[in-house]
Amino acid sequence: MPEAIPGLLAGCIVSNFFGGYGLTDIVFGSLATLIAAFLTHKSKNIYIAAFWPVISNALIIGTMLHVLIDVPLIETCIYVGLGEAGACYIIGVPLMKILERQGIISRAS
């Protein structure tokens, strides 16, 4: 739902304001969320839709952590991506399918 994009962005900003890596996390964490939400909304396939948060967070947050706390770039991107993939594909996709079957949500644009 496109209406969710501003809410996700605002929620990310507020969350990163109270925790994380300060202004850097507010900017880059929110950017990763905004990109992921927009591309997810544009995707017609649920599995491709779930891919965008994985790649966006892996690249942006992985790079941010590399710069801020001097951890290896590639490994950090992989670990962030794996965590996001777990959230999106192990929890998110099955939950979406259940909610659609129950008629609670619809992916129709």
DASUL-V642864 format. One record per residue. N is the residue number from 0. RES is the residue in three letters. D_FIRST is the distance of its C-alpha to the first C-alpha in whole Angstrom. Layout:
n;res;d_first
N;RES;D_FIRST
N;RES;D_FIRST
This chain:
n;res;d_first
0;MET;0
1;PRO;4
2;GLU;5
3;ALA;6
4;ILE;8
5;PRO;11
6;GLY;11
7;LEU;11
8;LEU;13
9;ALA;15
10;GLY;16
11;CYS;17
12;ILE;19
13;VAL;21
14;SER;21
15;ASN;23
16;PHE;25
17;PHE;27
18;GLY;27
19;GLY;27
20;TYR;29
21;GLY;29
22;LEU;28
23;THR;28
24;ASP;25
25;ILE;23
26;VAL;23
27;PHE;23
28;GLY;21
29;SER;18
30;LEU;18
31;ALA;18
32;THR;15
33;LEU;13
34;ILE;14
35;ALA;13
36;ALA;9
37;PHE;10
38;LEU;11
39;THR;9
40;HIS;6
41;LYS;10
42;SER;11
43;LYS;12
44;ASN;14
45;ILE;13
46;TYR;16
47;ILE;15
48;ALA;12
49;ALA;14
50;PHE;17
51;TRP;15
52;PRO;15
53;VAL;19
54;ILE;20
55;SER;19
56;ASN;20
57;ALA;23
58;LEU;24
59;ILE;23
60;ILE;24
61;GLY;27
62;THR;28
63;MET;28
64;LEU;30
65;HIS;33
66;VAL;33
67;LEU;33
68;ILE;35
69;ASP;37
70;VAL;36
71;PRO;36
72;LEU;33
73;ILE;32
74;GLU;33
75;THR;30
76;CYS;28
77;ILE;28
78;TYR;28
79;VAL;25
80;GLY;23
81;LEU;25
82;GLY;24
83;GLU;20
84;ALA;21
85;GLY;22
86;ALA;19
87;CYS;16
88;TYR;19
89;ILE;21
90;ILE;18
91;GLY;15
92;VAL;15
93;PRO;17
94;LEU;15
95;MET;12
96;LYS;15
97;ILE;17
98;LEU;14
99;GLU;13
100;ARG;17
101;GLN;17
102;GLY;15
103;ILE;13
104;ILE;9
105;SER;9
106;ARG;8
107;ALA;9
108;SER;8
